[in-house]
Amino acid sequence: MHSVRKITDDLYFLGVDERRLHLFENIHPIARGVSYNSYLLMDEKTVLFDTADWAVCRQYLENIEYVLGDRSLDYLVVNHMEPDHAASLQQVLIAHPEVQVISTEKAFGYMNQFGYDIGERGITVTEGDTMSFGKHTIAFVLAPMVHWPEAMVSFDLTDGTLFAADAFGSFGALNGALFNDEVNFDRDWIDDARRYYTNIVGKYGPHVQLLLGKASGLPIKLICPLHGPVWRSEFGYILDKYNRWSSYTPETKGVLIVYGSMYGNTEAAAVELASQLIQGGLLNVKVFDVSSTHVSELIAYAFQYSHIVLASVTYNLGIYPPMHNFLMDMKALNLQKRTVAIMENGSWACVSGKLMQKELDEMKEMTILNEQMTILSSVNEANAGAIPAMAEALIDSVAATEI
């Protein structure tokens, strides 16, 4: 059975939800599922924008055929070649031997690598090229490293529709909704949108900034991403989020406390610090166990909050492994412009604080508070005073932060 929605008089949404997949890219948990979005323009020529993941191929092909009816498929625009959007490409080519494929030179190279047989049907476009399909003219804008080298976006000059590839996407199945104003995005979607961006695209902030600069000159009326809701209103809201995320500017003045604890002593210190912060009037405080919280969640909060506390036990003369993993992800995803406080613990050879600071020193524009706290096994009368001191320093630093 087909499942499609009309976006404009000429444009149809063909996307399919995926709820059975537990790990996106076999890494990131997606308890709310994900949507694979694709769009079909019915003009004098028919134009399909991107395809879908293999897992939903059967439903996706039914959607295409329902909208096409007795018409042929004239063109397929491939904005992004990652398999969650291109794995069904070959099946579309088989079903429609008449279709011509429009994409970038790099994308055609990836098609060969994935074994897709384009033959002589490829049309290569580059920055600023346009094609007319009747009353609709599409302009092609290169978006390299957002978040693959071959990526581009396509802009309908007639209707103001931006086919945004992986930009402006989100985890989460649509469940019958389509547009941003059909959901409570700030309540139900923003956390998944932030987690999607920060973990999938976060490393490439400067490239996203370049794309945002290009997009700012376009008269956008619709944003059609490859995951999540279609935006037809409140563009300032999502553009502000993307500008903050891609410039590594915090959204929230507050403190994220991430602790790594083996027997509960470091955890107790982290929770007491949170209590001191809240009693001091700082209410935007989050506390997470690095061992039981997926690192994609921690990364999303690290992008959101202005201040981070890393509390780690020393393990095998090093950083506690889950905490080290979190630090490596922070570094890999280019997190910067944060203020960090360090709490270390160890019964002997307590070195985790020094090693965490070394990792942070290799990141960009990370400010380390001087009030590093050392616990020897557990909090006691000798070191308990360090917690209020760290809390006071954090409260003062947050108050002085402008975002």
C-alpha positions in Angstrom: 0.0 0.0 0.0 1.3 3.4 -0.9 2.0 6.1 1.7 2.6 9.5 0.2 1.8 13.2 1.1 1.4 16.2 -1.1 3.7 19.1 -0.3 2.8 21.6 -3.0 0.7 21.3 -6.2 3.7 19.7 -8.0 5.7 18.1 -5.2 5.1 14.9 -3.3 6.8 13.3 -0.2 7.6 9.7 -0.8 9.5 9.0 2.5 9.3 5.9 4.6 9.7 5.5 8.3 12.1 2.9 9.7 11.2 1.7 13.2 13.0 -1.7 13.3 16.5 -0.4 13.2 18.1 0.0 16.6 21.4 1.6 15.7 21.8 4.3 13.1 25.1 3.8 11.2 25.3 0.8 13.6 26.4 3.3 16.3 23.7 5.6 17.5 20.6 4.4 19.3 17.4 5.5 17.7 14.6 4.5 20.0 12.2 6.7 18.1 13.2 5.3 14.7 14.1 7.5 11.7 12.6 8.6 8.4 14.2 8.2 5.0 12.9 11.1 3.0 12.6 11.4 -0.8 10.6 13.8 -3.0 9.0 13.6 -6.5 8.4 16.7 -8.6 5.6 16.3 -11.2 6.3 18.9 -13.8 6.5 18.6 -17.6 9.3 16.3 -16.6 9.3 14.1 -13.5 12.1 14.6 -11.1 12.9 12.3 -8.1 15.1 13.8 -5.4 17.2 11.1 -3.7 16.2 7.6 -2.9 16.0 5.6 0.4 17.6 2.9 2.5 17.4 -0.7 1.3 15.4 -1.6 4.4 12.4 0.4 3.2 12.9 -0.2 -0.6 9.7 -2.1 -1.2 7.4 0.5 0.3 9.5 3.3 -1.3 9.1 1.8 -4.8 5.4 1.5 -4.3 5.2 5.2 -3.4 7.1 6.2 -6.5 4.8 4.2 -8.8 1.7 5.4 -7.1 2.6 9.1 -7.7 4.0 8.5 -11.2 0.9 6.6 -12.3 1.3 6.0 -16.1 4.1 8.6 -16.4 7.8 7.7 -16.8 10.5 8.9 -14.5 12.6 11.3 -16.4 15.3 12.4 -13.9 16.8 11.4 -10.6 18.7 14.0 -8.6 21.2 12.4 -6.2 22.2 15.0 -3.6 24.0 12.6 -1.3 25.4 9.1 -1.9 25.4 7.7 1.6 23.6 4.3 1.6 20.8 5.4 3.9 19.7 7.6 0.9 21.1 5.8 -2.0 20.9 2.0 -1.4 17.7 1.8 -3.4 19.2 3.7 -6.3 19.9 0.6 -8.4 16.3 -0.7 -8.0 15.0 2.7 -9.2 17.3 2.4 -12.2 16.1 -1.1 -12.9 12.4 -0.1 -12.6 13.0 3.0 -14.8 15.6 2.3 -17.5 14.6 5.6 -19.1 15.7 7.8 -16.1 18.7 10.1 -16.3 20.7 10.7 -13.1 21.9 14.2 -12.1 24.7 14.5 -9.6 28.2 15.7 -8.9 31.3 14.2 -10.4 32.4 12.9 -7.0 29.0 11.3 -6.5 29.3 9.4 -9.8 32.6 8.1 -8.6 31.0 6.8 -5.4 28.2 5.2 -7.5 30.9 3.2 -9.3 32.4 2.2 -5.9 29.1 1.0 -4.7 28.6 -1.0 -7.9 25.7 1.0 -9.3 25.4 0.8 -13.1 24.6 4.3 -14.4 25.9 3.6 -17.9 25.4 6.6 -20.2 22.6 8.1 -18.1 24.7 10.4 -15.9 24.4 14.2 -16.1 27.2 16.0 -14.1 26.4 19.3 -12.5 28.5 21.7 -10.5 28.1 24.9 -8.4 25.5 27.3 -9.9 24.3 25.0 -12.7 20.6 25.1 -13.4 18.2 22.8 -15.2 14.6 23.5 -16.2 12.0 20.7 -16.0 9.0 22.8 -17.2 7.8 25.6 -15.0 10.3 24.5 -12.3 14.0 25.4 -12.6 16.4 23.8 -10.2 19.8 25.3 -9.2 22.5 23.1 -7.8 24.7 24.2 -4.9 27.7 22.2 -3.8 27.9 21.4 -0.1 31.2 19.4 0.3 31.7 17.8 3.7 28.1 18.3 4.8 28.9 15.7 5.6 30.5 13.7 2.7 32.7 15.2 0.0 30.2 14.7 -2.9 27.2 16.3 -1.2 25.2 19.1 -2.8 21.8 20.7 -2.2 19.2 21.5 -4.9 17.0 24.7 -4.9 13.8 25.1 -6.8 13.9 28.7 -8.0 10.2 28.6 -8.8 8.8 27.5 -5.5 11.6 28.3 -3.1 12.1 24.7 -2.1 15.5 23.7 -0.7 16.3 20.0 -1.0 18.8 20.0 1.8 20.4 16.6 1.7 21.6 15.7 5.3 21.3 19.3 6.5 18.4 20.2 8.8 17.7 16.5 9.5 16.8 14.6 12.6 16.4 11.2 14.1 12.8 10.1 14.7 10.1 8.5 12.7 7.5 10.9 11.4 4.5 8.7 12.3 2.1 10.3 9.9 3.3 13.9 10.4 5.3 15.7 7.8 5.7 19.4 8.4 7.4 21.1 11.4 4.1 22.8 12.4 2.4 19.4 12.7 4.7 18.4 15.6 5.9 20.2 18.7 9.4 20.4 17.5 10.9 22.2 20.5 9.3 19.7 22.9 9.5 16.4 21.0 12.2 16.8 18.3 14.9 19.2 19.2 16.9 16.7 21.3 17.0 14.2 18.4 17.8 16.9 15.9 20.7 18.1 18.1 22.0 14.6 18.6 21.7 13.9 14.9 23.6 17.0 13.9 26.3 16.9 16.5 27.1 13.2 16.0 26.7 13.0 12.2 27.7 16.4 11.0 29.3 18.1 14.0 32.9 17.7 12.9 32.3 19.7 9.8 31.0 23.0 11.4 33.0 25.3 9.1 31.6 23.6 6.0 28.1 23.9 7.4 28.8 27.6 8.0 29.7 28.0 4.3 26.4 26.3 3.3 24.4 28.5 5.7 26.1 31.5 4.0 24.9 30.3 0.6 21.5 29.5 1.9 21.1 33.0 3.4 20.9 34.5 -0.1 18.1 32.1 -1.2 14.4 33.0 -0.9 13.6 29.7 0.9 9.9 28.8 1.5 10.4 25.1 2.2 13.3 23.0 3.5 13.1 19.3 2.6 15.7 17.3 4.5 16.5 13.7 4.0 15.5 12.8 7.6 12.8 14.3 9.8 10.1 17.0 9.3 9.8 19.3 6.3 10.1 22.9 7.3 7.6 25.4 6.0 7.6 27.9 8.9 9.8 29.1 11.7 12.9 29.1 9.6 14.6 31.4 12.1 14.3 28.8 14.8 16.1 26.0 13.0 18.6 28.3 11.2 19.6 29.7 14.6 20.1 26.2 16.0 22.3 25.2 13.0 24.3 28.4 13.3 25.0 27.7 16.9 25.8 24.1 16.4 28.1 24.7 13.4 29.9 27.6 15.1 30.2 25.6 18.4 28.3 28.3 20.3 26.5 26.9 23.4 22.7 27.0 23.5 22.3 26.8 27.2 24.2 28.5 30.1 24.6 25.6 32.5 26.7 22.7 33.6 27.0 19.2 32.2 28.5 16.8 34.7 29.8 13.5 33.3 31.4 11.1 35.8 33.2 7.8 35.5 32.9 5.9 38.8 33.8 2.2 39.6 32.5 1.9 43.2 30.4 5.0 43.7 32.9 7.4 45.3 33.4 9.6 42.2 29.7 9.4 41.6 29.0 10.7 45.1 31.3 13.6 44.6 29.7 14.5 41.2 26.2 14.4 42.7 27.3 16.5 45.6 28.7 19.0 43.2 25.4 19.1 41.3 23.6 19.7 44.6 25.9 22.6 45.5 25.4 24.1 42.1 21.6 23.9 42.4 21.7 25.3 45.9 23.7 28.1 44.6 20.9 29.0 42.2 22.3 27.4 39.0 19.4 25.2 37.9 20.6 24.2 34.4 22.5 21.2 35.6 22.7 17.7 34.0 24.4 14.7 35.5 25.3 11.5 33.6 27.2 8.3 34.3 29.6 7.9 31.4 29.3 4.1 31.7 25.6 3.9 31.2 24.8 6.8 28.9 25.4 6.4 25.2 28.2 8.7 24.0 26.0 10.2 21.3 23.7 11.6 24.1 26.7 13.0 25.9 28.0 14.6 22.8 24.7 16.3 22.1 24.6 17.7 25.6 28.2 18.8 25.3 27.3 20.8 22.3 24.3 22.3 24.1 25.8 23.3 27.5 28.3 26.1 28.1 30.2 24.3 30.9 31.3 20.7 31.4 32.6 18.9 34.4 34.6 15.7 33.8 34.9 13.5 36.9 37.0 10.4 36.3 38.6 7.7 38.4 42.1 6.7 37.4 42.2 3.3 35.7 45.3 1.3 34.8 47.3 4.5 35.2 45.0 6.2 32.7 41.6 7.8 32.2 38.6 5.6 32.9 38.0 3.9 29.5 34.4 5.2 28.9 35.5 8.7 29.9 38.4 8.4 27.5 36.0 7.4 24.8 33.9 10.4 25.5 36.9 12.7 25.2 38.0 11.1 22.0 34.5 11.7 20.5 34.6 15.3 21.7 37.9 15.7 19.9 36.8 13.9 16.8 33.6 15.9 16.5 35.6 19.2 16.9 33.9 20.4 20.0 35.3 23.7 21.1 34.5 27.0 23.0 33.6 25.3 26.3 34.7 25.8 29.9 35.7 22.6 31.6 36.3 21.7 35.2 38.2 18.5 36.1 37.6 16.2 39.0 40.0 13.2 39.4 40.0 10.2 41.7 42.4 7.4 42.5 43.6 5.3 45.4 47.1 5.3 44.1 48.9 7.1 41.2 46.0 9.5 40.7 46.7 10.8 37.2 43.3 11.0 35.4 43.0 14.7 35.9 46.4 15.5 34.3 45.6 13.1 31.4 42.2 14.6 30.8 43.6 18.1 30.7 46.2 17.0 28.2 43.3 15.8 25.9 41.4 19.0 26.4 44.5 21.1 25.6 44.5 19.5 22.1 41.0 20.8 21.4 40.2 24.3 20.2 39.3 27.2 22.6 38.7 25.0 25.6 39.0 26.9 28.9 40.1 24.9 31.9 39.0 26.1 35.3 41.9 26.2 37.8 39.9 24.7 40.6 40.8 21.1 39.7 39.7 18.7 42.4 41.6 15.6 43.5 39.9 12.8 45.5 42.0 10.1 47.1 39.6 7.1 47.2 36.6 9.1 48.6 35.4 12.5 49.7 36.4 13.1 53.3 37.0 16.0 55.7 40.4 16.7 54.1 39.0 17.3 50.6 35.3 18.0 51.0 35.9 21.8 50.9 37.0 21.4 47.3 33.4 20.7 46.1 31.9 24.1 47.3 35.0 25.8 45.8 34.5 24.2 42.4 30.7 24.9 42.6 31.4 28.6 43.3 33.9 28.9 40.5 31.4 27.3 38.0 28.5 29.5 39.1 30.7 32.6 38.7 31.9 31.4 35.3 28.4 30.6 34.0 27.1 34.0 35.1 29.9 35.7 33.2 29.3 33.7 30.0 27.5 35.3 27.1 25.8 33.1 24.5 
